[in-house]
Amino acid sequence: MKAMDAAEVLPHALCRALPGEFVPIVDRAKCEGKAECVEVCPYDVFEMRRIDAADFAQLSVVGKLRSIVHGRQSAYTPLASVCQACGKCVQACPEMAITLIRALA
């Protein structure tokens, strides 16, 4: 999987990626559950919810503390397969917790 370079993040009007060609990956150690990704995504890829126990368990001590301070909320991508790589989520995330990765073929 290859992360998109800043030059590859396209404005929504220029999105040319096929749905599912890229998928958003959320770094739960950075995500503070502020929901900007949910608000800006034109494809409703994201949802904000309580972090799953398995995901919480994988966080470092600092990540767990950050999660607790922010109400244990995290972004999830139940509709990652409809992502068209517009990059709005990447730009909107104040924690820089989202990366667009080319999906495996």
N, C-alpha and C positions, 0 to 999 in steps of 0.2 A: 504494500500500500504506500502511496506517495502523497504527502501533504501538499496542499496547494500553496504556492508562493503568493505573496501579496499581489503581484502582477496578475495572477490567475483569478483573483477574487473579482467577480464581475458585478456591476450594478444590475439590479433586477431587470431593468429594461433590456439588458444585453444578455440575459441568461440564455445560454445555448446548450447547456449540458442536458442530456437526456435524464428523465427521472431515474434515480438510483445509480447514475454513473459515479456520483460522489455521495458520500454519506457524512453527516456531521458526527463528530466524536466529542463527547463532553468529558472534560477532566474533572471528576467529582471532588478531587482534592482542592481545586480552585473555585468551583461553582458555589456561589453564595445564594442561589435561589431568588435572584432579583427579577426574573421573568422577562427581561428585555428581549431575549430570543423568541419567546412565545409571542410577544407583541409585534415584532417586526417580520416574522416569517410569513411570506405570502402563501405558503403551501401547508400551513398548520402541521409542520413536522414535529414541533416541540410540545411538551406538556410539563408543567411544574407539579411536583408531588414530593411526598416524604421519601427520603433516600431509602432504598431497599436495605434490609439487614445485611445481606451478603456484600453489597457495595460499601456500606458503612464499615464493615469488618475489615475490608481491604485498605482503608485509609490509614495513613500514618497518625501518630498521636496529634500532631498539629492539624492535620486534615480533619480528624474527628472533632477536635475542639472548635475549629472553624465551622464545621457543619452544625454542631450543637448551638453555637452562638447565633447562627442564621436559621434556627428553627428546623434543622435537619431537612431543609428543602433542597431539591436538586432538579435540574432539567433532565428530562428523558426524551428520547426520540422514537416514539412508537410508529411514526410514519416516515422513517428515514428513507424508505424506498421511493418516496415521491419528491425528495429533495432535488432541486435543479441547480444547485451550487451558485445561487445568486450572491452569497457571501454576506447578506444583511445580518445574519446571526453572529458571524465572526466580528463584524464591525461594531455591533451593538453591545456585545458582552463586555462589561466593565472589568471583569476579572481575566479576560482573554482565556477563557476556559473551553472555547469551542474551536475545533480544527476540522476543516473539510479534507477528507481522505478519499482518494480514488478507490472505488469499490473493486473487489476482486471480480474478475470476469468469470 
